[in-house]
Amino acid sequence: MTAQVSLLNQQVGGRLDLRPVDRDCLYLISRHGPMTPSALAKLTGLHPATMTGVLDRLEKSGWIARERDPQDRRAVLIRPLGDRVPEISSLYAGMTRAIDGICDDYSPEERALILDFLTKITDAASTAKDSL
């Protein structure tokens, strides 16, 4: 499963001209809302200089915007730009439809159990990453 999802993500990234690290950072920015580059670097474990390059590419390609933090004008927040979301959504549409169909085969209780399992696996991967 991991290999197939990784291959799907590579295909999507290739179509959108996004490197894997750029795609992952864009996902995290979209998932966690506006954040500072330092917060994103900490979340990913990337060196701040590497993060600068990632953010430069994402901004140049129109995926994110850098803005002054209204709470602290010295700080910068990065946020996703929504006008390109349909590009991503359309490329994942086949997978989304397939997952919806798969989920329809399970009861609400079974879906809750699957969600609990996947959440625990995700947390375990996060903990393992953080311990490296």
Secondary structure, 3 states (H helix, E strand, C coil): CHHHHHHHHHHHHHHHCCCHHHHHHHHHHHHHCCECHHHHHHHHCCCHHHHHHHHHHHHHCCCEEEEEECCEEEEEEEEECHHHHHHHHHHHHHHHHHHHHHHHCCCHHHHHHHHHHHHHHHHHHHHHHHHC
